[in-house]
């Protein structure tokens, strides 16, 4: 049994030990098997009965096999029950390349997109993630507005070849030239459908825990070195819209976006992609953002 048990990863072993130590050890969805740990103990072979023991009370070979097989079977049931309790996205098979292609096809076919977003930035230098939330507006091919409502009001705007960063509370506007690389950057390019994911990334399945129903998760690894080592994406399998995007940069930091309440193909006026600032606003003009 020890050899069988040790074949599994340490975290699985610990989970098994914790489960069988609890008052009730139940395995659902496998023929409705349910075993109480006390009942299991009562049914184990009594090592002191039917065999005269000497010294160290060693198990006979038959007792060892019976005990080992029974414990091994329970361990397998435990592992299988954990698998079957995973969210649907983790238990179902899918073609990650097909999902990536359909995502790009969806995003490149819409004329405009609106969504609510929540953003988290994780860094080795801070204990708690830095969070923000707001709305994003996209009008293909080159209009994008990120409007933050918290933790402070700010606007990130791309209008063609110009980038604005507006901080109303500070009465400050930063204006820069937006390069093609910026517009085709990771999250901006993904939402605007400006490039085919299969051309830019190696795509593979990468399930992670989720509360979303009917979704799947994929991993995008850039074919060319860049700012990010890889991305994890959660995609709605019906709409092929991005529910979650997690970007891991080369320094160990992580940028995470959650999207919801999508609105597609609505008319977004030119005024939305302009910024009107008060007369006393400080305007800073800079170089192009690479």
Secondary structure, 3 states (H helix, E strand, C coil): CHHHHHCCCHHHHHHHHHHHHCCEEECCCCCCCEEEHHHHHHHCCCCCCCCCCCCCCCCCHHHHHHHHHHHHHHHHHHHHHHHHCCCHHHHCCCCHHHHHHHHHHHHHHCCEEEEEEEEEEECCCCCCCEEEEEEEEEECCCEEEEEEEECCCEEEEEECCEEEEEEHHHCEEEEEEECHHHHCCHHHHHHHCCCCHHHHEEEEECCCCCCCCCEEEEEEEECCCCCEEEEEEEEECCCCCEEEEEEEECCCCEEEEEEEEEEECCCCCHHHHCCCCCCCCEEEECCCEC
